[in-house]
Amino acid sequence: QVQLVESGGGLVQAGDSLRLSCRPSGRTFNAHAMGWFRQAPGKERVFVAGVSWIGGVTAYADSVKGRFTISRDTANNTVYLQMNSLKPEDTAVYYCARDRRTYYSGISRAANEYDYWGQGTQVTVSS
């Protein structure tokens, strides 16, 4: 059983930066694309960013493009989400997830293509 563990969330002010980390326990996920999603109170969980299994392809939601950067360190089996210029509307619980397909060269924005999820980490941005 793969478990994903996120860390790095917190309370920051608008304009600040945070870096989220995601590591699996029990197995490597280097053969899978990885994604970050977020869910604000009363709203659906939405795609934020994704990175291909080999790390060369990334995708972002329009709302975070130019401010957030997703990356993966295969040697350390970790996926990161660097979040700069944070805004109050970025406030949400952020989830890391693993694409169910192995060696898939694309990035899916659909939550149902991801089979393992972390417990989430809270990001709160004050104005």
C-alpha positions in Angstrom: 0.0 0.0 0.0 1.4 3.3 -1.1 0.9 6.3 1.2 1.7 9.8 0.2 2.8 12.3 2.9 2.6 16.1 2.3 4.3 18.7 4.3 5.2 22.4 4.1 1.8 24.1 4.5 1.2 26.9 6.9 -0.1 30.4 7.4 1.5 33.2 5.4 0.7 36.7 4.2 -0.2 37.6 0.7 2.9 37.8 -1.5 4.9 35.3 0.6 6.1 31.9 -0.6 5.8 28.3 0.5 7.2 25.0 -0.7 5.1 21.9 -0.4 6.7 18.4 -0.4 5.3 15.0 -1.1 6.9 11.7 -0.4 5.6 8.2 -0.6 6.0 5.7 2.1 6.5 2.1 1.2 7.2 2.4 -2.5 8.7 4.6 -5.1 6.5 6.5 -7.5 9.1 7.3 -10.1 7.2 5.5 -12.8 4.1 7.7 -12.4 3.0 11.2 -13.2 2.2 13.2 -10.1 -0.2 15.9 -9.4 -1.1 18.5 -6.8 -4.8 19.4 -6.2 -6.4 21.8 -3.8 -9.8 22.1 -2.2 -11.1 25.3 -0.7 -13.9 25.2 1.9 -17.2 24.5 0.2 -15.6 24.0 -3.2 -14.6 21.0 -5.3 -11.1 19.6 -5.4 -9.3 21.0 -8.4 -6.1 20.4 -10.3 -3.3 22.8 -9.5 -0.2 21.3 -11.2 1.2 18.1 -12.6 4.6 16.6 -13.6 5.2 13.7 -15.9 6.9 10.5 -14.7 10.2 11.5 -16.2 9.9 15.1 -15.0 10.2 16.8 -18.3 6.6 17.8 -18.8 4.6 20.0 -16.5 1.1 21.5 -16.5 -0.6 24.1 -14.4 -4.0 25.6 -13.7 -4.4 29.0 -15.3 -4.9 30.5 -11.8 -1.4 29.5 -10.7 0.6 29.7 -13.9 3.7 31.8 -13.5 3.5 31.7 -9.7 3.7 28.0 -8.9 6.4 25.5 -10.0 6.1 21.7 -9.7 9.2 19.6 -9.8 10.3 16.1 -8.8 13.6 14.8 -7.4 13.7 11.1 -8.3 16.8 10.5 -6.3 15.0 11.6 -3.2 11.6 10.3 -4.3 10.0 13.6 -3.6 7.7 15.9 -5.5 7.7 19.6 -4.7 5.3 22.5 -5.3 7.0 25.9 -5.0 4.4 28.6 -4.5 5.4 32.2 -4.9 3.4 35.4 -4.8 0.6 33.7 -2.8 -2.8 35.2 -2.8 -5.7 34.9 -0.4 -7.6 32.9 -3.0 -4.8 30.2 -2.9 -6.1 29.3 0.6 -7.0 25.6 0.5 -6.0 22.1 1.6 -3.4 20.9 -0.9 -3.2 17.3 -1.9 -0.5 15.3 -3.6 -1.7 12.4 -5.8 -0.3 9.7 -8.0 -1.5 9.0 -11.5 -2.7 5.4 -11.8 -0.9 4.8 -15.1 2.8 3.8 -15.3 5.1 5.5 -17.8 2.3 7.8 -19.0 3.9 10.7 -20.8 1.1 13.1 -20.3 -0.5 14.8 -17.3 -4.1 14.4 -16.4 -6.1 17.2 -14.8 -8.9 14.8 -13.8 -8.9 13.6 -10.2 -10.3 10.2 -11.1 -7.1 9.4 -13.0 -5.2 9.5 -9.7 -5.3 6.5 -7.4 -3.3 7.4 -4.3 -3.7 10.6 -2.3 -2.0 12.2 0.6 -3.9 13.4 3.7 -3.5 17.0 2.6 -1.7 20.0 4.0 -3.4 23.3 4.8 -2.3 26.5 3.2 -3.7 29.8 4.5 -2.9 33.1 2.9 -4.0 36.2 4.8 -4.5 39.5 3.1 
